[in-house]
Amino acid sequence: MNISFLDIAIMVLYLVFTLFIGYYVSKKVNGFEDFALGGRSFGPFALAATFGATNFSTWSMVGKPGVVYNSGISVVWIALNACACVLAAVVFVPIYRKLRYTTMSEIFEDRYDGKVRSVISVIWVIADTMNRMGVTTYAAAVIISLLFDIPLWIVIIGTAIIVLIYTYLGGLTSVVVTDVIQFVLMWIGLFIGMVFIFKEFGGWTGLVDAVPAEIMEIVPGIEHPNGWPYIIAMTLLGFPYFITSQFVMQRGLGAKTVNVARWGILFAGLIAIPMAIMEILPGIAAKAMLDPATVASMNPDMVGPTIFMQLLPTGLLGIFFSALIAAGLSTADSALCASSSLITEDFYRKWKPNESSEKYLKVSRIVTIIMAVLGTCWALLVPKIGGALNAILNVIAITDMPIFVIIVLGLFIKKINATGALAGLLAGTVCGAIVSFTGTGGIQALAATTATSTCVSLIVCLFVSYLTRRSTVEENRMSKFFNRISMPEEE
């Protein structure tokens, strides 16, 4: 596709500026806590922006238009994730802040034992690195590949290198600072796209009139691939995403105060609603503008970028595609930082507990490089597993729902023990994976996977916990845990 020198210059300038931020921030990183938590110094706007940028990434901005084109607009219900943000802000963030953790996995050792924590850390490293970092790197690379007609695998590797450089240098501070800029760019890009789509069709009414009525069905039936079971599954998947994942909640741990963390995540939930609506517009427009035979021959993740290539003028095209690339980088860097922090804190520090903060920083940076390589390998496989959106949602359903179940049960039912938690976690994850990989559920495979992983982990965790007794050591650990979370909130 043809693209002007001005558009190219805008995108290159953005990428260079991103790398400069990583270099600049690196001068302020003196130890592991600076790298992993940014010195717990983030304010409410930075928190809201980084939550928002991470949530609405290129996997959704690139993946959703293709889903809308093929299956309709019901994917917009992902905005119901805002409910999870409210619950996180009101109930869970105050608990996490009282405990003063460096990584989210620490809660599992305090409440259960080290085995549960280690298993969850491994799951999160795999999910964050090989799924979120890989998928969003792929999604950003799709855009560059489309614009410059460069083989996708080359662009994936180049994009991963950019993410690695500024994350390696600045850690979470670099991630948050670049996320703020990327968040602003994403809003500008989505708004520009919306304006030109409405201009092309004469507003919302003209856009709706130009496409088949079934595309605009907001709650399709069970016979539809994105019917009400899919909508319920998407909504449920927002709860582990916002409430229990290291990937997202690492920002809450790095906030200045509990109230800053609360307002940041509440604002992220609020902005999820208009962003979800703007993201589906190119998919609707594509139904009217693109030849079905052409779409059938292309990767579904190319649908949205193709529309904007046709609609946007020189200059604005560069800004819009910079926004899409920014969206991809904002999630890939978060996943990379989360994984390196988990491995350093949960494995290396346990192995070498008396090292200096500078030593842990060095190890975390080495781990960042290794995780980037693994995530890049996964990115190269994404086109073979159904595209960006399906890859993200299925892994959340398999891995994150059982973790969400055992943390909620552990916080509110004291009878739950480490044996039950570990059994529920493993049973839910394995059964969810079997359902997903075998295609059980047919067109409602996501709903079937979500229901299986959730219900199996819930039933097994309760059943095993009530059949087994906890040790005296675990009993004492649990008592200390609940004493800590009963303390008054910090201001």
Residue pairs with C-beta under 8 A, 6 or more apart in sequence:
1 146
1 147
1 149
1 309
3 147
3 148
3 309
3 317
3 318
4 314
4 315
4 317
4 318
6 314
6 315
6 318
7 314
7 315
7 317
7 318
7 321
8 318
9 318
10 315
10 318
10 319
10 322
11 318
11 321
11 322
11 325
14 185
14 322
14 325
14 326
15 162
15 325
17 181
18 162
18 166
18 178
18 181
18 326
18 329
19 162
19 165
19 166
21 166
21 170
21 174
21 177
21 178
21 181
22 165
22 166
22 167
22 168
22 169
22 170
22 174
22 178
23 166
23 169
23 170
24 170
25 169
25 170
25 171
25 173
25 174
25 177
26 169
26 170
26 174
28 34
28 170
28 173
29 35
29 169
29 170
29 171
29 173
29 361
30 357
30 358
30 361
31 356
31 357
31 358
31 360
31 361
32 344
32 345
32 357
32 358
32 360
32 361
32 364
33 39
33 40
33 102
33 357
34 171
34 173
34 361
35 170
35 171
35 172
35 173
35 341
35 361
35 364
35 365
36 102
36 103
36 171
36 172
36 250
36 337
36 340
36 341
36 344
36 345
36 364
37 102
37 172
37 250
37 253
37 254
38 171
38 172
38 173
38 176
38 254
39 173
39 254
40 253
40 254
40 255
40 256
41 173
41 254
41 256
42 50
42 176
42 251
42 254
42 255
42 256
42 260
42 264
43 255
43 256
43 260
44 260
44 263
44 264
44 267
45 180
45 264
46 176
46 177
46 179
46 180
46 264
47 176
47 251
47 252
47 255
47 260
47 261
47 263
47 264
47 265
47 268
48 263
48 264
48 265
48 267
48 268
48 271
49 176
49 179
49 180
49 183
49 184
50 175
50 176
50 179
50 180
50 183
50 251
50 264
50 330
50 334
51 85
51 248
51 251
51 264
51 265
51 267
51 268
52 183
52 186
52 267
52 268
52 271
52 272
52 275
53 179
53 180
53 182
53 183
53 186
53 326
53 327
53 330
53 331
54 179
54 247
54 248
54 251
54 330
54 331
54 334
55 81
55 241
55 242
55 248
55 268
55 272
56 186
56 272
56 275
56 276
56 279
56 327
57 136
57 139
57 327
57 328
57 330
57 331
58 136
58 139
58 140
58 142
58 143
58 324
58 325
58 327
58 328
58 331
58 388
59 132
59 135
59 136
59 139
59 328
59 331
59 388
59 389
59 391
59 392
60 78
60 279
60 327
60 388
60 389
61 139
61 186
61 190
61 279
61 304
61 324
61 327
62 139
62 142
62 143
62 301
62 304
62 305
62 324
62 328
62 388
63 139
63 300
63 301
63 387
63 388
63 389
63 390
63 392
64 75
64 279
64 280
64 283
64 304
64 389
65 279
65 280
65 282
65 283
65 286
65 303
65 304
65 307
66 283
66 299
66 300
66 301
66 302
66 303
66 304
66 387
66 389
67 75
67 226
67 283
67 300
67 389
68 75
68 215
68 280
68 282
68 283
68 284
68 286
68 287
69 283
69 286
69 287
69 290
69 295
69 300
69 303
70 300
71 224
71 225
71 226
72 214
72 215
72 216
72 217
72 220
72 224
72 226
73 215
73 216
73 217
73 218
73 280
73 283
73 284
74 217
74 218
74 219
74 220
74 224
74 226
74 227
74 230
74 231
75 226
75 234
75 280
75 389
76 218
76 276
76 277
76 279
76 280
77 218
77 231
77 234
77 235
78 234
78 235
78 238
78 272
78 276
79 272
79 273
79 275
79 276
79 277
80 231
80 234
80 235
80 238
81 234
81 235
81 238
81 241
81 242
81 269
81 272
82 269
82 270
82 272
82 273
83 235
83 238
83 269
84 238
84 239
84 241
84 242
84 243
84 269
85 242
85 265
85 266
85 268
85 269
85 270
85 272
86 266
86 269
87 239
87 243
88 242
88 243
88 249
88 252
88 265
89 261
89 262
89 263
89 265
89 266
89 269
90 262
92 243
92 244
93 252
93 258
93 261
93 262
93 265
94 258
94 262
94 489
95 411
95 485
96 104
96 107
96 249
96 252
96 253
97 252
97 253
97 255
97 257
97 258
97 261
97 489
97 490
98 258
98 484
98 485
98 487
98 489
98 490
99 106
99 107
99 110
99 484
99 485
101 107
101 253
102 253
102 341
102 345
103 121
103 246
103 250
103 253
103 341
103 342
103 345
103 346
104 124
104 244
104 245
104 246
104 249
104 250
104 253
105 117
105 120
105 121
105 124
105 246
105 342
105 345
105 346
106 117
106 345
106 346
107 407
108 116
108 117
108 120
108 406
108 407
108 410
108 421
109 116
109 117
110 477
110 480
110 481
110 484
111 407
111 410
111 411
111 477
111 478
111 481
112 406
112 410
112 417
112 418
112 421
112 422
112 474
113 418
113 474
113 477
114 350
115 418
115 422
116 406
116 418
116 421
116 422
116 425
117 346
118 346
118 347
119 422
119 425
119 426
120 403
120 425
121 342
121 343
121 346
121 347
123 399
123 403
123 429
124 245
124 246
124 247
124 338
124 339
124 342
124 399
124 403
125 339
125 342
125 343
125 371
126 399
127 247
127 395
127 396
127 399
127 400
128 245
128 246
128 247
128 335
128 336
128 338
128 339
128 342
129 335
129 336
129 339
129 371
129 374
129 375
129 378
130 374
130 375
130 377
130 378
131 335
131 378
131 391
131 392
131 395
132 247
132 331
132 332
132 334
132 335
132 392
133 163
133 331
133 332
133 335
133 336
133 339
133 371
133 372
133 375
133 378
133 379
134 375
134 376
134 377
134 378
134 379
134 381
134 382
135 378
135 379
135 382
135 388
135 391
135 392
136 327
136 328
136 329
136 331
136 332
136 335
136 388
137 156
137 159
137 160
137 163
137 328
137 332
137 375
137 376
137 379
138 156
138 379
138 380
138 382
138 383
138 388
139 301
139 327
139 328
139 388
140 159
140 324
140 325
140 327
140 328
140 329
140 332
141 152
141 155
141 156
141 158
141 159
141 328
141 379
142 152
142 299
142 301
142 302
142 305
142 388
143 305
143 321
143 324
143 325
143 328
144 150
144 155
144 158
144 159
144 325
145 151
145 152
145 155
146 302
146 305
146 306
146 309
147 305
147 309
147 321
148 155
152 383
153 380
156 376
156 379
156 380
157 376
159 325
159 328
159 329
159 332
160 332
160 372
160 375
160 376
160 379
161 372
162 329
163 329
163 332
163 333
163 336
163 372
164 336
164 368
164 369
164 372
166 174
166 178
166 333
167 174
167 175
167 333
167 336
167 337
167 368
167 372
168 365
168 368
168 369
170 177
171 337
171 364
172 250
172 251
172 254
172 337
172 341
174 333
175 330
175 333
175 334
175 337
176 251
176 254
178 329
178 330
178 333
179 330
179 333
179 334
181 326
182 323
182 326
182 327
182 329
182 330
183 330
185 319
185 322
185 323
185 326
186 275
186 323
186 326
186 327
186 330
187 275
188 319
188 323
189 319
189 320
189 321
189 322
189 323
189 324
189 326
190 275
190 278
190 279
190 323
191 278
192 312
192 316
192 319
192 320
193 278
193 281
193 282
193 308
193 311
193 312
193 320
194 278
194 281
196 308
196 311
196 312
196 316
197 207
197 281
197 282
197 285
197 307
197 311
198 204
198 206
198 207
200 285
200 289
200 311
201 207
201 210
201 285
201 288
207 281
207 284
207 285
207 288
208 216
208 284
210 287
210 288
211 284
211 287
211 288
212 287
214 220
215 284
215 287
216 284
217 224
219 227
219 228
219 231
220 226
220 227
220 228
221 227
221 228
222 228
222 229
222 444
223 443
224 443
225 443
225 444
227 444
229 444
229 447
230 444
230 446
230 447
232 447
233 393
233 397
233 446
233 447
233 449
233 450
233 451
234 393
234 446
236 401
236 450
236 454
237 393
237 396
237 397
237 400
237 401
237 450
239 404
240 396
240 400
240 401
240 403
240 404
241 247
241 248
241 396
241 400
242 248
242 249
242 265
242 269
243 249
243 404
243 407
244 400
244 403
244 404
244 407
245 400
245 403
246 338
246 341
246 342
247 334
247 335
247 338
248 334
250 334
250 337
250 338
250 341
251 261
251 264
252 261
252 264
252 265
255 261
255 264
257 490
257 491
258 489
258 490
258 491
259 491
282 303
282 304
282 307
282 308
283 303
283 304
285 307
285 311
286 295
286 303
286 304
286 306
286 307
289 307
289 310
290 303
290 306
290 307
295 303
298 306
299 383
299 387
300 387
301 387
301 388
305 321
305 324
308 317
308 320
308 321
309 317
312 320
332 375
335 375
336 368
336 371
336 372
336 375
337 368
339 367
339 368
339 371
340 364
340 365
340 367
340 368
340 371
341 364
343 364
343 367
343 371
344 360
344 363
344 364
344 367
348 360
348 363
348 367
349 355
349 360
352 359
355 363
382 388
382 391
385 391
386 394
390 446
393 446
394 436
394 445
394 446
394 449
397 432
397 436
397 446
397 449
397 450
397 453
398 429
398 432
398 433
398 436
398 449
398 453
399 429
399 432
401 428
401 432
401 450
401 453
401 454
401 457
402 424
402 425
402 427
402 428
402 429
402 432
402 453
402 454
402 456
402 457
403 425
405 424
405 428
405 454
405 457
405 458
405 461
406 416
406 421
406 424
406 425
406 457
406 461
409 416
409 421
409 424
409 458
409 461
409 462
410 416
410 421
411 485
414 478
414 482
415 465
415 466
416 461
416 462
416 465
417 465
417 468
417 469
417 470
417 474
418 470
418 474
419 464
419 465
419 468
419 470
420 460
420 461
420 462
420 463
420 464
420 465
420 466
420 468
421 461
421 465
423 460
423 461
423 464
424 456
424 457
424 458
424 459
424 460
424 461
424 462
424 464
425 457
425 461
427 456
427 457
427 460
428 452
428 453
428 454
428 456
428 457
428 458
428 460
429 453
429 457
431 452
431 453
431 456
432 449
432 450
432 452
432 453
432 456
434 440
435 441
435 445
435 448
435 449
435 452
435 453
436 445
436 449
439 445
440 448
440 452
441 447
441 448
441 449
470 478
